[in-house]
Amino acid sequence: MSIFSRRVHNLRKGRGYTLQQLSKLIGISRTTLADYENESRKPSIETIQKLANVLDTTPDYLLGLTSNPTPQKITNDFTLLKNQTKQLHWDGVPLEEVDLEQIHKILERIVHFGISQKRKGEKQ
C-alpha cells in the first residue's frame, strides 16, 4: 500500500468515517474513494486538497512529504508569537515590552506596504 493510500485509509478510519460518508463529503463516489485506498486510481490535486481539509491534515502529509499530520495554523497574531517565546532577544540583549510593540508596528507597516505593492503590480 502506498503512503497516500495508507494515510487516507488510516485517517478516514481514525476520524470515524465510512467510505460512503467521506466520499459524500468530498463529492466523489464511494468506489472512487475505495480505488484511491486500493491504489487503483490516483486523485486530482483538487481531490487531495478536499481530502486533507475534511480529514484535518495537509496535502503534504497525505502525499508523504511530511510526517506531521497536524496542519500548522497560520496567524498574524503577534501576541501569540510573544506568548510562545519565553524571552525574545536582539544581539544577546533581552527585549522589553515597549521594544516588542515597536517591532510589531514596524512589521505591520512592512506587511501592509508589501501587500499594497503586490496589488499595484496585479493591476498593471
N, CA, C and O atoms as a Tinker XYZ file with bonds, in Angstrom:
   496  protein
     1  N      0.847000   -1.182000    0.000000    73     2
     2  CA     0.000000    0.000000    0.000000    64     1     3
     3  C      0.894000    1.248000    0.000000    63     2     4     5
     4  O      1.850000    1.325000    0.771000    81     3
     5  N      0.585000    2.213000   -0.855000    73     3     6
     6  CA     1.388000    3.444000   -0.924000    64     5     7
     7  C      1.139000    4.294000    0.315000    63     6     8     9
     8  O      0.176000    4.089000    1.053000    81     7
     9  N      2.027000    5.244000    0.519000    73     7    10
    10  CA     1.882000    6.155000    1.654000    64     9    11
    11  C      0.526000    6.864000    1.574000    63    10    12    13
    12  O     -0.204000    6.933000    2.563000    81    11
    13  N      0.196000    7.389000    0.390000    73    11    14
    14  CA    -1.066000    8.113000    0.228000    64    13    15
    15  C     -2.252000    7.224000    0.591000    63    14    16    17
    16  O     -3.102000    7.618000    1.389000    81    15
    17  N     -2.311000    6.043000    0.018000    73    15    18
    18  CA    -3.429000    5.127000    0.261000    64    17    19
    19  C     -3.542000    4.769000    1.739000    63    18    20    21
    20  O     -4.630000    4.782000    2.313000    81    19
    21  N     -2.414000    4.452000    2.336000    73    19    22
    22  CA    -2.397000    4.065000    3.748000    64    21    23
    23  C     -2.844000    5.229000    4.643000    63    22    24    25
    24  O     -3.624000    5.042000    5.577000    81    23
    25  N     -2.340000    6.424000    4.343000    73    23    26
    26  CA    -2.683000    7.573000    5.187000    64    25    27
    27  C     -4.148000    7.975000    5.043000    63    26    28    29
    28  O     -4.793000    8.315000    6.035000    81    27
    29  N     -4.673000    7.943000    3.841000    73    27    30
    30  CA    -6.095000    8.255000    3.660000    64    29    31
    31  C     -6.937000    7.223000    4.407000    63    30    32    33
    32  O     -7.871000    7.580000    5.124000    81    31
    33  N     -6.607000    5.961000    4.239000    73    31    34
    34  CA    -7.345000    4.886000    4.912000    64    33    35
    35  C     -7.286000    5.044000    6.434000    63    34    36    37
    36  O     -8.315000    5.000000    7.108000    81    35
    37  N     -6.087000    5.228000    6.963000    73    35    38
    38  CA    -5.930000    5.334000    8.422000    64    37    39
    39  C     -6.621000    6.568000    8.990000    63    38    40    41
    40  O     -7.262000    6.490000   10.038000    81    39
    41  N     -6.496000    7.707000    8.310000    73    39    42
    42  CA    -7.163000    8.916000    8.796000    64    41    43
    43  C     -8.678000    8.782000    8.701000    63    42    44    45
    44  O     -9.400000    9.202000    9.606000    81    43
    45  N     -9.153000    8.204000    7.618000    73    43    46
    46  CA   -10.601000    8.012000    7.469000    64    45    47
    47  C    -11.137000    7.169000    8.619000    63    46    48    49
    48  O    -12.123000    7.530000    9.261000    81    47
    49  N    -10.479000    6.047000    8.870000    73    47    50
    50  CA   -10.903000    5.158000    9.960000    64    49    51
    51  C    -10.765000    5.858000   11.314000    63    50    52    53
    52  O    -11.659000    5.781000   12.157000    81    51
    53  N     -9.637000    6.538000   11.509000    73    51    54
    54  CA    -9.384000    7.225000   12.771000    64    53    55
    55  C    -10.380000    8.333000   13.064000    63    54    56    57
    56  O    -10.680000    8.611000   14.225000    81    55
    57  N    -10.895000    8.968000   12.014000    73    55    58
    58  CA   -11.878000   10.045000   12.189000    64    57    59
    59  C    -13.310000    9.493000   12.237000    63    58    60    61
    60  O    -14.271000   10.239000   12.425000    81    59
    61  N    -13.430000    8.174000   12.064000    73    59    62
    62  CA   -14.740000    7.540000   12.176000    64    61    63
    63  C    -15.620000    7.638000   10.944000    63    62    64    65
    64  O    -16.840000    7.509000   11.046000    81    63
    65  N    -15.016000    7.865000    9.768000    73    63    66
    66  CA   -15.794000    7.961000    8.537000    64    65    67
    67  C    -15.852000    6.605000    7.832000    63    66    68    69
    68  O    -14.876000    5.856000    7.809000    81    67
    69  N    -17.015000    6.312000    7.260000    73    67    70
    70  CA   -17.112000    5.183000    6.345000    64    69    71
    71  C    -16.686000    5.688000    4.972000    63    70    72    73
    72  O    -16.553000    6.893000    4.758000    81    71
    73  N    -16.476000    4.762000    4.047000    73    71    74
    74  CA   -16.162000    5.170000    2.674000    64    73    75
    75  C    -17.286000    6.048000    2.127000    63    74    76    77
    76  O    -17.026000    7.060000    1.476000    81    75
    77  N    -18.526000    5.664000    2.388000    73    75    78
    78  CA   -19.678000    6.411000    1.891000    64    77    79
    79  C    -19.716000    7.828000    2.463000    63    78    80    81
    80  O    -19.945000    8.788000    1.727000    81    79
    81  N    -19.495000    7.963000    3.759000    73    79    82
    82  CA   -19.556000    9.276000    4.403000    64    81    83
    83  C    -18.475000   10.211000    3.873000    63    82    84    85
    84  O    -18.760000   11.352000    3.510000    81    83
    85  N    -17.234000    9.727000    3.828000    73    83    86
    86  CA   -16.140000   10.587000    3.381000    64    85    87
    87  C    -16.284000   10.941000    1.905000    63    86    88    89
    88  O    -16.057000   12.085000    1.512000    81    87
    89  N    -16.658000    9.970000    1.100000    73    87    90
    90  CA   -16.800000   10.254000   -0.330000    64    89    91
    91  C    -17.873000   11.316000   -0.569000    63    90    92    93
    92  O    -17.713000   12.177000   -1.434000    81    91
    93  N    -18.958000   11.257000    0.190000    73    91    94
    94  CA   -20.022000   12.256000    0.051000    64    93    95
    95  C    -19.522000   13.647000    0.450000    63    94    96    97
    96  O    -19.852000   14.641000   -0.197000    81    95
    97  N    -18.732000   13.706000    1.510000    73    95    98
    98  CA   -18.210000   14.995000    1.985000    64    97    99
    99  C    -17.292000   15.664000    0.966000    63    98   100   101
   100  O    -17.244000   16.891000    0.882000    81    99
   101  N    -16.565000   14.862000    0.195000    73    99   102
   102  CA   -15.634000   15.465000   -0.769000    64   101   103
   103  C    -16.166000   15.461000   -2.203000    63   102   104   105
   104  O    -15.510000   15.951000   -3.122000    81   103
   105  N    -17.367000   14.901000   -2.378000    73   103   106
   106  CA   -18.021000   14.988000   -3.683000    64   105   107
   107  C    -17.557000   13.982000   -4.716000    63   106   108   109
   108  O    -17.508000   14.293000   -5.906000    81   107
   109  N    -17.214000   12.778000   -4.277000    73   107   110
   110  CA   -16.843000   11.707000   -5.208000    64   109   111
   111  C    -17.653000   10.457000   -4.845000    63   110   112   113
   112  O    -18.311000   10.413000   -3.805000    81   111
   113  N    -17.596000    9.463000   -5.701000    73   111   114
   114  CA   -18.329000    8.233000   -5.400000    64   113   115
   115  C    -17.562000    7.380000   -4.386000    63   114   116   117
   116  O    -16.353000    7.531000   -4.208000    81   115
   117  N    -18.288000    6.496000   -3.738000    73   115   118
   118  CA   -17.680000    5.595000   -2.762000    64   117   119
   119  C    -16.638000    4.700000   -3.435000    63   118   120   121
   120  O    -15.580000    4.438000   -2.863000    81   119
   121  N    -16.934000    4.238000   -4.639000    73   119   122
   122  CA   -15.981000    3.361000   -5.330000    64   121   123
   123  C    -14.707000    4.103000   -5.727000    63   122   124   125
   124  O    -13.621000    3.524000   -5.727000    81   123
   125  N    -14.841000    5.378000   -6.062000    73   123   126
   126  CA   -13.646000    6.173000   -6.393000    64   125   127
   127  C    -12.739000    6.287000   -5.175000    63   126   128   129
   128  O    -11.525000    6.110000   -5.279000    81   127
   129  N    -13.332000    6.584000   -4.021000    73   127   130
   130  CA   -12.535000    6.670000   -2.800000    64   129   131
   131  C    -11.902000    5.319000   -2.476000    63   130   132   133
   132  O    -10.733000    5.260000   -2.096000    81   131
   133  N    -12.654000    4.247000   -2.621000    73   131   134
   134  CA   -12.105000    2.908000   -2.385000    64   133   135
   135  C    -10.946000    2.632000   -3.346000    63   134   136   137
   136  O     -9.957000    2.005000   -2.967000    81   135
   137  N    -11.073000    3.099000   -4.582000    73   135   138
   138  CA    -9.986000    2.930000   -5.560000    64   137   139
   139  C     -8.729000    3.685000   -5.135000    63   138   140   141
   140  O     -7.616000    3.208000   -5.352000    81   139
   141  N     -8.904000    4.872000   -4.525000    73   139   142
   142  CA    -7.745000    5.607000   -4.019000    64   141   143
   143  C     -7.065000    4.810000   -2.913000    63   142   144   145
   144  O     -5.839000    4.708000   -2.878000    81   143
   145  N     -7.855000    4.254000   -2.020000    73   143   146
   146  CA    -7.295000    3.487000   -0.902000    64   145   147
   147  C     -6.672000    2.180000   -1.362000    63   146   148   149
   148  O     -5.764000    1.662000   -0.713000    81   147
   149  N     -7.156000    1.640000   -2.482000    73   147   150
   150  CA    -6.617000    0.383000   -3.019000    64   149   151
   151  C     -5.577000    0.595000   -4.108000    63   150   152   153
   152  O     -5.105000   -0.368000   -4.712000    81   151
   153  N     -5.220000    1.838000   -4.359000    73   151   154
   154  CA    -4.224000    2.225000   -5.361000    64   153   155
   155  C     -4.633000    1.896000   -6.796000    63   154   156   157
   156  O     -3.777000    1.738000   -7.666000    81   155
   157  N     -5.935000    1.794000   -7.044000    73   155   158
   158  CA    -6.413000    1.536000   -8.402000    64   157   159
   159  C     -6.565000    2.818000   -9.206000    63   158   160   161
   160  O     -6.610000    2.799000  -10.436000    81   159
   161  N     -6.642000    3.922000   -8.493000    73   159   162
   162  CA    -6.796000    5.238000   -9.115000    64   161   163
   163  C     -5.960000    6.259000   -8.372000    63   162   164   165
   164  O     -5.616000    6.079000   -7.204000    81   163
   165  N     -5.641000    7.335000   -9.076000    73   163   166
   166  CA    -4.918000    8.449000   -8.462000    64   165   167
   167  C     -5.831000    9.674000   -8.453000    63   166   168   169
   168  O     -6.467000    9.982000   -9.462000    81   167
   169  N     -5.899000   10.374000   -7.318000    73   167   170
   170  CA    -6.782000   11.544000   -7.227000    64   169   171
   171  C     -6.172000   12.781000   -7.877000    63   170   172   173
   172  O     -4.960000   12.875000   -8.072000    81   171
   173  N     -7.048000   13.721000   -8.205000    73   171   174
   174  CA    -6.583000   15.017000   -8.715000    64   173   175
   175  C     -6.046000   15.843000   -7.547000    63   174   176   177
   176  O     -6.255000   15.507000   -6.382000    81   175
   177  N     -5.368000   16.902000   -7.875000    73   175   178
   178  CA    -4.855000   17.815000   -6.844000    64   177   179
   179  C     -6.015000   18.379000   -6.025000    63   178   180   181
   180  O     -5.920000   18.504000   -4.804000    81   179
   181  N     -7.109000   18.719000   -6.709000    73   179   182
   182  CA    -8.276000   19.268000   -6.005000    64   181   183
   183  C     -8.844000   18.254000   -5.007000    63   182   184   185
   184  O     -9.232000   18.622000   -3.899000    81   183
   185  N     -8.891000   16.991000   -5.400000    73   183   186
   186  CA    -9.414000   15.956000   -4.514000    64   185   187
   187  C     -8.490000   15.741000   -3.324000    63   186   188   189
   188  O     -8.960000   15.526000   -2.206000    81   187
   189  N     -7.191000   15.795000   -3.550000    73   187   190
   190  CA    -6.238000   15.663000   -2.446000    64   189   191
   191  C     -6.445000   16.789000   -1.445000    63   190   192   193
   192  O     -6.407000   16.561000   -0.236000    81   191
   193  N     -6.663000   18.000000   -1.940000    73   191   194
   194  CA    -6.908000   19.146000   -1.056000    64   193   195
   195  C     -8.203000   18.961000   -0.277000    63   194   196   197
   196  O     -8.247000   19.238000    0.922000    81   195
   197  N     -9.255000   18.498000   -0.941000    73   195   198
   198  CA   -10.532000   18.259000   -0.251000    64   197   199
   199  C    -10.373000   17.189000    0.827000    63   198   200   201
   200  O    -10.870000   17.346000    1.942000    81   199
   201  N     -9.678000   16.103000    0.491000    73   199   202
   202  CA    -9.431000   15.053000    1.483000    64   201   203
   203  C     -8.686000   15.610000    2.684000    63   202   204   205
   204  O     -9.050000   15.341000    3.829000    81   203
   205  N     -7.646000   16.383000    2.421000    73   203   206
   206  CA    -6.861000   16.968000    3.513000    64   205   207
   207  C     -7.722000   17.856000    4.399000    63   206   208   209
   208  O     -7.617000   17.797000    5.624000    81   207
   209  N     -8.570000   18.677000    3.792000    73   207   210
   210  CA    -9.435000   19.571000    4.568000    64   209   211
   211  C    -10.401000   18.792000    5.452000    63   210   212   213
   212  O    -10.530000   19.081000    6.641000    81   211
   213  N    -11.073000   17.812000    4.876000    73   211   214
   214  CA   -12.059000   17.048000    5.637000    64   213   215
   215  C    -11.386000   16.203000    6.718000    63   214   216   217
   216  O    -11.922000   16.055000    7.816000    81   215
   217  N    -10.216000   15.650000    6.409000    73   215   218
   218  CA    -9.510000   14.803000    7.371000    64   217   219
   219  C     -8.646000   15.615000    8.340000    63   218   220   221
   220  O     -7.938000   15.042000    9.169000    81   219
   221  N     -8.702000   16.931000    8.239000    73   219   222
   222  CA    -7.965000   17.837000    9.118000    64   221   223
   223  C     -6.468000   17.538000    9.126000    63   222   224   225
   224  O     -5.849000   17.342000   10.172000    81   223
   225  N     -5.920000   17.512000    7.923000    73   223   226
   226  CA    -4.484000   17.311000    7.763000    64   225   227
   227  C     -4.029000   18.172000    6.590000    63   226   228   229
   228  O     -4.744000   19.084000    6.176000    81   227
   229  N     -2.853000   17.889000    6.059000    73   227   230
   230  CA    -2.343000   18.655000    4.928000    64   229   231
   231  C     -2.129000   17.739000    3.729000    63   230   232   233
   232  O     -1.917000   16.537000    3.893000    81   231
   233  N     -2.183000   18.302000    2.524000    73   231   234
   234  CA    -1.842000   17.504000    1.358000    64   233   235
   235  C     -0.418000   16.927000    1.461000    63   234   236   237
   236  O     -0.169000   15.802000    1.028000    81   235
   237  N      0.498000   17.696000    2.029000    73   235   238
   238  CA     1.873000   17.210000    2.191000    64   237   239
   239  C      1.919000   15.936000    3.025000    63   238   240   241
   240  O      2.681000   15.019000    2.719000    81   239
   241  N      1.112000   15.876000    4.071000    73   239   242
   242  CA     1.080000   14.667000    4.893000    64   241   243
   243  C      0.507000   13.499000    4.091000    63   242   244   245
   244  O      1.068000   12.403000    4.099000    81   243
   245  N     -0.607000   13.732000    3.402000    73   243   246
   246  CA    -1.214000   12.656000    2.622000    64   245   247
   247  C     -0.256000   12.108000    1.564000    63   246   248   249
   248  O     -0.242000   10.909000    1.286000    81   247
   249  N      0.536000   12.993000    0.986000    73   247   250
   250  CA     1.460000   12.582000   -0.072000    64   249   251
   251  C      2.795000   12.055000    0.444000    63   250   252   253
   252  O      3.641000   11.636000   -0.345000    81   251
   253  N      2.989000   12.071000    1.747000    73   251   254
   254  CA     4.225000   11.550000    2.321000    64   253   255
   255  C      5.378000   12.527000    2.322000    63   254   256   257
   256  O      6.528000   12.122000    2.494000    81   255
   257  N      5.097000   13.807000    2.135000    73   255   258
   258  CA     6.153000   14.819000    2.111000    64   257   259
   259  C      6.530000   15.296000    3.504000    63   258   260   261
   260  O      7.559000   15.946000    3.685000    81   259
   261  N      5.695000   14.973000    4.493000    73   259   262
   262  CA     5.968000   15.293000    5.881000    64   261   263
   263  C      5.398000   14.174000    6.743000    63   262   264   265
   264  O      4.471000   13.473000    6.338000    81   263
   265  N      5.955000   14.020000    7.916000    73   263   266
   266  CA     5.431000   13.006000    8.833000    64   265   267
   267  C      4.506000   13.627000    9.878000    63   266   268   269
   268  O      4.005000   12.929000   10.759000    81   267
   269  N      4.278000   14.938000    9.780000    73   267   270
   270  CA     3.427000   15.650000   10.724000    64   269   271
   271  C      2.012000   15.760000   10.154000    63   270   272   273
   272  O      1.793000   16.497000    9.193000    81   271
   273  N      1.043000   15.033000   10.738000    73   271   274
   274  CA    -0.314000   15.085000   10.201000    64   273   275
   275  C     -1.097000   16.335000   10.585000    63   274   276   277
   276  O     -2.155000   16.605000   10.015000    81   275
   277  N     -0.584000   17.098000   11.546000    73   275   278
   278  CA    -1.309000   18.262000   12.047000    64   277   279
   279  C     -0.967000   19.496000   11.215000    63   278   280   281
   280  O      0.197000   19.883000   11.113000    81   279
   281  N     -1.994000   20.113000   10.620000    73   279   282
   282  CA    -1.708000   21.320000    9.844000    64   281   283
   283  C     -1.254000   22.453000   10.746000    63   282   284   285
   284  O     -1.763000   22.622000   11.854000    81   283
   285  N     -0.301000   23.219000   10.267000    73   283   286
   286  CA     0.175000   24.371000   11.026000    64   285   287
   287  C     -0.784000   25.525000   10.801000    63   286   288   289
   288  O     -1.132000   25.848000    9.665000    81   287
   289  N     -1.200000   26.133000   11.875000    73   287   290
   290  CA    -2.108000   27.266000   11.791000    64   289   291
   291  C     -1.306000   28.531000   11.492000    63   290   292   293
   292  O     -0.326000   28.834000   12.172000    81   291
   293  N     -1.730000   29.250000   10.481000    73   291   294
   294  CA    -1.063000   30.494000   10.112000    64   293   295
   295  C     -1.783000   31.631000   10.823000    63   294   296   297
   296  O     -3.011000   31.721000   10.801000    81   295
   297  N     -1.012000   32.476000   11.441000    73   295   298
   298  CA    -1.617000   33.578000   12.176000    64   297   299
   299  C     -0.805000   34.849000   11.980000    63   298   300   301
   300  O      0.398000   34.799000   11.727000    81   299
   301  N     -1.464000   35.963000   12.098000    73   299   302
   302  CA    -0.757000   37.239000   12.095000    64   301   303
   303  C     -0.833000   37.858000   13.484000    63   302   304   305
   304  O     -0.653000   39.065000   13.646000    81   303
   305  N     -1.100000   37.031000   14.473000    73   303   306
   306  CA    -1.250000   37.483000   15.849000    64   305   307
   307  C      0.128000   37.575000   16.504000    63   306   308   309
   308  O      0.709000   36.563000   16.896000    81   307
   309  N      0.630000   38.779000   16.615000    73   307   310
   310  CA     1.952000   38.998000   17.199000    64   309   311
   311  C      1.966000   38.615000   18.674000    63   310   312   313
   312  O      2.994000   38.188000   19.199000    81   311
   313  N      0.824000   38.767000   19.343000    73   311   314
   314  CA     0.720000   38.396000   20.756000    64   313   315
   315  C      0.995000   36.909000   20.929000    63   314   316   317
   316  O      1.655000   36.499000   21.884000    81   315
   317  N      0.490000   36.107000   20.005000    73   315   318
   318  CA     0.734000   34.666000   20.054000    64   317   319
   319  C      2.227000   34.378000   19.966000    63   318   320   321
   320  O      2.741000   33.540000   20.707000    81   319
   321  N      2.924000   35.064000   19.067000    73   319   322
   322  CA     4.366000   34.890000   18.943000    64   321   323
   323  C      5.069000   35.244000   20.250000    63   322   324   325
   324  O      5.946000   34.512000   20.709000    81   323
   325  N      4.684000   36.354000   20.836000    73   323   326
   326  CA     5.307000   36.769000   22.103000    64   325   327
   327  C      5.046000   35.750000   23.204000    63   326   328   329
   328  O      5.934000   35.454000   24.004000    81   327
   329  N      3.833000   35.217000   23.246000    73   327   330
   330  CA     3.469000   34.272000   24.304000    64   329   331
   331  C      4.126000   32.909000   24.143000    63   330   332   333
   332  O      4.309000   32.187000   25.124000    81   331
   333  N      4.482000   32.555000   22.918000    73   331   334
   334  CA     5.114000   31.260000   22.678000    64   333   335
   335  C      6.604000   31.290000   23.004000    63   334   336   337
   336  O      7.243000   30.241000   23.094000    81   335
   337  N      7.144000   32.458000   23.176000    73   335   338
   338  CA     8.564000   32.601000   23.429000    64   337   339
   339  C      8.762000   33.144000   24.840000    63   338   340   341
   340  O      8.133000   34.129000   25.225000    81   339
   341  N      9.636000   32.499000   25.607000    73   339   342
   342  CA     9.871000   32.954000   26.976000    64   341   343
   343  C     10.469000   34.357000   26.988000    63   342   344   345
   344  O     10.029000   35.219000   27.749000    81   343
   345  N     11.456000   34.576000   26.157000    73   343   346
   346  CA    12.101000   35.886000   26.121000    64   345   347
   347  C     12.714000   36.077000   24.745000    63   346   348   349
   348  O     13.496000   35.243000   24.288000    81   347
   349  N     12.364000   37.168000   24.088000    73   347   350
   350  CA    12.967000   37.494000   22.808000    64   349   351
   351  C     14.198000   38.355000   23.046000    63   350   352   353
   352  O     14.219000   39.216000   23.926000    81   351
   353  N     15.223000   38.102000   22.240000    73   351   354
   354  CA    16.492000   38.828000   22.372000    64   353   355
   355  C     16.888000   39.401000   21.021000    63   354   356   357
   356  O     16.486000   38.909000   19.967000    81   355
   357  N     17.682000   40.446000   21.087000    73   355   358
   358  CA    18.313000   41.002000   19.891000    64   357   359
   359  C     19.776000   41.176000   20.218000    63   358   360   361
   360  O     20.147000   41.939000   21.110000    81   359
   361  N     20.596000   40.461000   19.486000    73   359   362
   362  CA    22.041000   40.539000   19.675000    64   361   363
   363  C     22.420000   40.266000   21.136000    63   362   364   365
   364  O     23.311000   40.906000   21.695000    81   363
   365  N     21.711000   39.288000   21.740000    73   363   366
   366  CA    22.001000   38.882000   23.105000    64   365   367
   367  C     21.360000   39.731000   24.190000    63   366   368   369
   368  O     21.509000   39.432000   25.375000    81   367
   369  N     20.645000   40.792000   23.802000    73   367   370
   370  CA    20.017000   41.676000   24.787000    64   369   371
   371  C     18.513000   41.376000   24.832000    63   370   372   373
   372  O     17.848000   41.376000   23.796000    81   371
   373  N     17.979000   41.119000   26.034000    73   371   374
   374  CA    16.538000   40.860000   26.148000    64   373   375
   375  C     15.729000   42.079000   25.703000    63   374   376   377
   376  O     16.080000   43.215000   26.022000    81   375
   377  N     14.645000   41.834000   24.966000    73   375   378
   378  CA    13.792000   42.916000   24.511000    64   377   379
   379  C     12.676000   43.160000   25.525000    63   378   380   381
   380  O     12.061000   42.225000   26.038000    81   379
   381  N     12.436000   44.420000   25.792000    73   379   382
   382  CA    11.377000   44.815000   26.713000    64   381   383
   383  C     10.045000   44.874000   25.961000    63   382   384   385
   384  O     10.024000   44.828000   24.731000    81   383
   385  N      8.952000   44.976000   26.687000    73   383   386
   386  CA     7.611000   45.035000   26.094000    64   385   387
   387  C      7.479000   46.198000   25.115000    63   386   388   389
   388  O      6.883000   46.041000   24.049000    81   387
   389  N      8.023000   47.354000   25.458000    73   387   390
   390  CA     7.948000   48.522000   24.577000    64   389   391
   391  C      8.694000   48.251000   23.260000    63   390   392   393
   392  O      8.253000   48.687000   22.196000    81   391
   393  N      9.814000   47.538000   23.334000    73   391   394
   394  CA    10.562000   47.171000   22.121000    64   393   395
   395  C      9.720000   46.265000   21.228000    63   394   396   397
   396  O      9.678000   46.435000   20.010000    81   395
   397  N      9.051000   45.298000   21.859000    73   395   398
   398  CA     8.226000   44.353000   21.108000    64   397   399
   399  C      7.056000   45.054000   20.423000    63   398   400   401
   400  O      6.688000   44.694000   19.305000    81   399
   401  N      6.479000   46.037000   21.074000    73   399   402
   402  CA     5.379000   46.781000   20.468000    64   401   403
   403  C      5.872000   47.569000   19.252000    63   402   404   405
   404  O      5.179000   47.643000   18.238000    81   403
   405  N      7.068000   48.156000   19.352000    73   403   406
   406  CA     7.639000   48.876000   18.216000    64   405   407
   407  C      7.920000   47.922000   17.052000    63   406   408   409
   408  O      7.651000   48.246000   15.895000    81   407
   409  N      8.453000   46.765000   17.365000    73   407   410
   410  CA     8.718000   45.758000   16.333000    64   409   411
   411  C      7.412000   45.354000   15.656000    63   410   412   413
   412  O      7.356000   45.209000   14.435000    81   411
   413  N      6.376000   45.176000   16.450000    73   411   414
   414  CA     5.069000   44.809000   15.919000    64   413   415
   415  C      4.563000   45.874000   14.940000    63   414   416   417
   416  O      4.086000   45.541000   13.855000    81   415
   417  N      4.664000   47.133000   15.314000    73   415   418
   418  CA     4.221000   48.222000   14.444000    64   417   419
   419  C      5.017000   48.261000   13.141000    63   418   420   421
   420  O      4.455000   48.460000   12.064000    81   419
   421  N      6.305000   48.072000   13.252000    73   419   422
   422  CA     7.167000   48.079000   12.055000    64   421   423
   423  C      6.808000   46.915000   11.136000    63   422   424   425
   424  O      6.703000   47.088000    9.921000    81   423
   425  N      6.621000   45.733000   11.716000    73   423   426
   426  CA     6.253000   44.565000   10.909000    64   425   427
   427  C      4.912000   44.780000   10.205000    63   426   428   429
   428  O      4.760000   44.422000    9.037000    81   427
   429  N      3.956000   45.354000   10.901000    73   427   430
   430  CA     2.659000   45.643000   10.278000    64   429   431
   431  C      2.818000   46.574000    9.087000    63   430   432   433
   432  O      2.213000   46.351000    8.038000    81   431
   433  N      3.626000   47.613000    9.241000    73   431   434
   434  CA     3.849000   48.553000    8.140000    64   433   435
   435  C      4.511000   47.868000    6.949000    63   434   436   437
   436  O      4.132000   48.105000    5.801000    81   435
   437  N      5.494000   47.025000    7.222000    73   435   438
   438  CA     6.187000   46.306000    6.150000    64   437   439
   439  C      5.211000   45.395000    5.405000    63   438   440   441
   440  O      5.199000   45.365000    4.174000    81   439
   441  N      4.409000   44.667000    6.143000    73   439   442
   442  CA     3.444000   43.756000    5.523000    64   441   443
   443  C      2.422000   44.528000    4.703000    63   442   444   445
   444  O      2.138000   44.153000    3.566000    81   443
   445  N      1.865000   45.601000    5.257000    73   443   446
   446  CA     0.877000   46.395000    4.524000    64   445   447
   447  C      1.488000   47.025000    3.277000    63   446   448   449
   448  O      0.830000   47.104000    2.239000    81   447
   449  N      2.729000   47.469000    3.366000    73   447   450
   450  CA     3.406000   48.024000    2.196000    64   449   451
   451  C      3.576000   46.942000    1.128000    63   450   452   453
   452  O      3.320000   47.178000   -0.053000    81   451
   453  N      4.005000   45.770000    1.551000    73   451   454
   454  CA     4.186000   44.667000    0.608000    64   453   455
   455  C      2.884000   44.278000   -0.079000    63   454   456   457
   456  O      2.865000   44.007000   -1.280000    81   455
   457  N      1.810000   44.250000    0.677000    73   455   458
   458  CA     0.501000   43.914000    0.105000    64   457   459
   459  C      0.072000   44.978000   -0.898000    63   458   460   461
   460  O     -0.423000   44.652000   -1.977000    81   459
   461  N      0.259000   46.242000   -0.549000    73   459   462
   462  CA    -0.146000   47.314000   -1.470000    64   461   463
   463  C      0.693000   47.280000   -2.744000    63   462   464   465
   464  O      0.167000   47.526000   -3.829000    81   463
   465  N      1.971000   46.982000   -2.635000    73   463   466
   466  CA     2.832000   46.892000   -3.820000    64   465   467
   467  C      2.404000   45.719000   -4.707000    63   466   468   469
   468  O      2.402000   45.826000   -5.933000    81   467
   469  N      2.048000   44.619000   -4.082000    73   467   470
   470  CA     1.601000   43.450000   -4.840000    64   469   471
   471  C      0.320000   43.772000   -5.592000    63   470   472   473
   472  O      0.170000   43.405000   -6.757000    81   471
   473  N     -0.603000   44.458000   -4.927000    73   471   474
   474  CA    -1.874000   44.821000   -5.572000    64   473   475
   475  C     -1.642000   45.780000   -6.735000    63   474   476   477
   476  O     -2.292000   45.668000   -7.774000    81   475
   477  N     -0.717000   46.718000   -6.562000    73   475   478
   478  CA    -0.403000   47.649000   -7.643000    64   477   479
   479  C      0.140000   46.900000   -8.840000    63   478   480   481
   480  O     -0.214000   47.199000   -9.981000    81   479
   481  N      1.005000   45.918000   -8.583000    73   479   482
   482  CA     1.586000   45.119000   -9.657000    64   481   483
   483  C      0.541000   44.283000  -10.381000    63   482   484   485
   484  O      0.644000   44.077000  -11.590000    81   483
   485  N     -0.463000   43.801000   -9.656000    73   483   486
   486  CA    -1.517000   42.992000  -10.258000    64   485   487
   487  C     -2.441000   43.815000  -11.130000    63   486   488   489
   488  O     -3.017000   43.298000  -12.087000    81   487
   489  N     -2.593000   45.113000  -10.806000    73   487   490
   490  CA    -3.477000   45.981000  -11.571000    64   489   491
   491  C     -2.868000   46.398000  -12.895000    63   490   492   493
   492  O     -3.582000   46.763000  -13.829000    81   491
   493  N     -1.554000   46.345000  -12.974000    73   491   494
   494  CA    -0.872000   46.816000  -14.197000    64   493   495
   495  C     -0.905000   45.793000  -15.294000    63   494   496
   496  O     -0.378000   46.035000  -16.380000    81   495
